Amino acid sequence: MAYAAIDELAAALRITVTAANTATLQACLDAAAIEIDDALDRTDPLPVDDPLANRVNVLRGVEWFKANDAAFGVLGSSDTGTLTAPRNTMRRHAITLLPHKQLFGIG
């Protein structure tokens, strides 16, 4: 279950929720929520209204949504040229979520 709503993701993307993009927005939030849950390694679920998880869900959801613009890990425009996208963008979000992590065991 996602920690944010599609209207929050749409606001962060500065787009309007439409029938055409609703499924994609939800899929991006769901993918980010799976990553959040994996990074936290908790024995009990995190409340869905947790503000830190909400922010990370929105921020990572934005990255998932924009991933289509970075095919093959490359971003580009006529103003900046070609830029390489970061390889593991979830790692920095996982660090943000450390206060909620419960298990720090080996492998």
PyMOL commands that set and color helices and strands:
alter all, ss='L'
color gray80, all
select helices_A, chain A and resi 6-13+22-40+51-73+89-96+98-100
alter helices_A, ss='H'
color red, helices_A
select strands_A, chain A and resi 74-77+81-84
alter strands_A, ss='S'
color yellow, strands_A
deselect
rebuild
show_as cartoon
